[in-house]
């Protein structure tokens, strides 16, 4: 290697950046991580959003955190601990509410068999079809999961893998059917259709190929139960554990260090320049920032090739959302659904999406640049399992609201923020009538707020939309057109969630290129 200050610089101390840094340091590299904020974690933090109330400001649950990353980085020894670990088949603490007073999930639905029994009260044929549905997603996930911790596969790779097996038909459907097609092929009851509609489908659910991204989310089926759920003191625990592992392995982390540009000489990355003018030289540079922000703000004209510029302009980051956090003096009242004797602390997650059509209208509103008239809500109440999030009495609600456009066509998010918050409160109150009066405080983060706070372009929590043209080998590559410059964030394969996989895979690519032992 050349005479440099560091072997590798990682831009951004989000969880994937820290994972990549730690793997490199474990192989003997001298690694520096630079973070523009005053703390690590990026979108995986726990913050006090109201006096005495703490919650997950962005990411809110661990469901595909890779066991290999947990073990390799010895995260449990470095403080990773879960307040609640759930099994994928356990729906007892999750409930999907409907306006007519019915629900799916909830108490006593501890596995898919008890859930199917509940579904039979809606439609007997649908209850039987649920097992076929569940089997389909088992097979779909099994097609893509073997590539989670590898170089991204092509569609041809997947086809070769499944040829001659029952999964061949599953892959054909993933690529050619829409999510709505699959639902209609299985179910009759509108409420059951809504229950199985995955709110993480970040495209028109009626479009061919709209199931491919959902197949990656379905890989939660292969996550270890011990690594899935709500961490102690929420998501910041994950970032803290990775930070501790990184430092234990010799990684240097500097916060309040904004990278102004990557230094490029002779077509190779040679280090970075900070906003204050400081230059730091290194042999390797990797960015944990999203691809758009990385290539549009960190390079000079002429340093990027035409293909990279064209690709950056084509990246889609349209799947926006709003994060709603509430401090409450009591839990939402669900007696209309569960009766007067239910244990209010038994419910952690509440889903509000009464129909597939509701989901479609939400997506179409966002695509038209409008505030959603049908907000899809994924509600979590982490304080039911981690009371230490509240100093004193009360509870915390974390609510991801989909879909919302990054930019409004006929208004601004600054002017609509309060209105959206009131809309969210009104909708929840239709299901839990005490909700508005229970509020001590609440806050709304719009896509613009998320971008400003965390630095993700368009507030896109997965860096790039999880659509077929931006998945697998079509996602941002780890390697770039600039020698010794790499990408390691959520915009790379396999996906944008708290997995640690992009950081692991990028580090592996770097080490291979350095002709060192691959991890």
Protein Blocks (a to p, Z undefined) as FASTA:
>chain_A
ZZdfbfbdcehjafklmmmmmmmmmnopacddddfblbehijaccddfbghiacdfkbfb
dfkbcfklmmmnommmnopacfbdcdfklmklgccddfkopaeejehiabfklmmmmmmm
momklmmmmmmmmmmmmmmmmmmmmmmmgccddfklmmmmmgopaklmmmmmmmmmcfkl
mmmmmpmblklmmmmmcfklgcdfkbghilmmmmmmmmmmmpcfklgccdehijmlmmmm
mmmmmmmnopacdehiacfbdcdeehiafbdcdfkopacddfbdcdfbdfklmmmmmcce
hjacfklmmmmmmpccfbgcdddddddfbdcdfklmnojkbcfklpmbdcddfbfklmmm
mmmmmmnopacfbdcdddddfklmmmmlpgceddddddddddddfbafkbcfklmmmmmm
mmmmmmmmmmmmmlmmmpmbdcdddfklmmmmnopahhianlpacdfklgcjlmccfbdf
behiacfbfkbcfbdcdehlmmmmmmmmmmmmnopacZZ
